Amino acid sequence: MEAYLSEWLSLLVRWFHVIAGVAWIGASFYFIWLDNHLREPPEWKKNEGIKGDLWAIHGGGFYEIAKYRLGPKEMPRELHWFKWEAYSTLLSGLALLFVVYYMGSPGYLIDPAKADLSTGAAIAIGLGSIAVVLAIYETLIRSPLADKGKAFALILFGILVLVDWGLFQVFSGRGAFIHVGAVIGTIMVANVFLGIIPSQRALVDSVRAGEEANEKVARLAMLAKLRSTHNNYLTLPIIFIMISNHYPLLYGNPHGWAILAAIGFITAFARHYFNLRHRDINQPWILAVAAVLTAALIWLVAPAPATTLDTADHPEVSNEVAIALINTHCVACHASSPGHPAFQAPPAGIKLENLSLLAMHADKVRQAAVDSHYMPLGNLTGMTNEERQLLGQWLQHNKP
Ligand code: HEC
């Protein structure tokens, strides 16, 4: 019953997290789009202090949007802020980290072959790295580095790669990926909470007081712009990380951290193309380079062809051995009604109760338990490399 309810809890929190994330990133994409499509307003609007004009049609109606150079002469009666989307994404994300990884199945996170951590130690490393990176980022953005956009971007990328590499040394690939995502997501929300919202508050105060924006407000606005630029480049990488737990192919790779770094770079670079294009600067070579890099990555990550399993050198593995292997290492979880207390249903929908099922999933099993050590989850049964080889050979001979 407990496992059953915890599945539901995980589902509801994940669902909420995705909805909040969609609302946040959707609003953020929309405002970037707006900013990039504002056109010079007619004279009478300029006289009102409007600097950008935009018309749109959506959902059966016309919309007229005006962006003020500083602010309206008077505060409007109702002003909409966009912040709860970001905050609720962070809160539900943290909840999800607890429900799925920290309390649900620390096996997703802990890989005894890398570091035999206790659950408490894993949680401390996970939350600790989020806090430390956030503190470093907040220190940097308050330093003179904030005036050097490109250098800051490079250093930020370097820090994230370092965290990615470090977490990959101690956590399972999946656990490392999701924590890099949590680090990035936390920075993005802190950008809203500690920079963008305070700057907007200062702007609103100065409009309310009927003053021209002063130097302090301008500086805050400059920093808020920098934070929002960082967020803009981080959106595509973080969405990749959100879906990455479906791809053991990537995080299960021994160089998973480098794959994540490469994907982070490529997606942020591709984002750059769109940012430029929105400003009417067309640099298609950026997309071409991103495409070539992606192709190179796909080629580099491809699993080695099964030459190591030369049929002549490796005599056929008997069915009895294969059955013994899956009974020892897989069936506790991958069965119609799993004996493992954490599962109500076969994880990933994969049942491995008999040899025809095993053969049916040959490619995936190979990827998960032979080419990578992603399975058995957390390797609590202590599956050895020799056993993985045997399983690989059986699959080689019995692929459908
Ligand atoms: C302790 C429970 C547990 C054991 C034992 C276990 N698995 Fe899994 N397995 C899981 C879970 C949970 C998932 C889903 C993981 C995910 O969503 O990333 C999974 C997913 C898989 C997948 C699908 C991967 C994909 O592409 O999405 C394969 C294949 C797999 N396991 C094979 C095996 C094999 C082979 C064994 C035995 C050598 C094994 N598993 C042992 C829990 C287990």
Boltz pocket constraint, residues with backbone or C-beta under 6 A from the ligand:
constraints:
  - pocket:
      binder: B
      contacts: [[A, 107], [A, 245], [A, 246], [A, 248], [A, 325], [A, 326], [A, 329], [A, 330], [A, 331], [A, 332], [A, 333], [A, 334], [A, 340], [A, 347], [A, 348], [A, 350], [A, 352], [A, 361], [A, 364], [A, 365], [A, 366], [A, 368], [A, 369], [A, 375], [A, 376], [A, 377], [A, 383]]
      max_distance: 6.0
